[in-house]
Amino acid sequence: MKGQKGYVLVAKSLSQESAPERWWKSAVAQVARWRKLHHQRVELATLSDDALKDMGLSRADVYEEVERPFWDDPMKR
């Protein structure tokens, strides 16, 4: 029918996981994110000066990033 607005209700599925299970999965995901950040920073440090220049970064920028602690996530994930 013309001019009518339809609304759809979406029921959020209830998780059957207990609080400790959710906490454990969250903790494991956080550690995985920290490991990924560490590996990305190490990889960034191994790039050549030409590759860094192509990305608009200087060696000083890379040094600053590599010196950050592993838990310092710029994306706050």
Helices and strands as residue ranges (DSSP letters): H 19-45, H 49-55, H 59-66
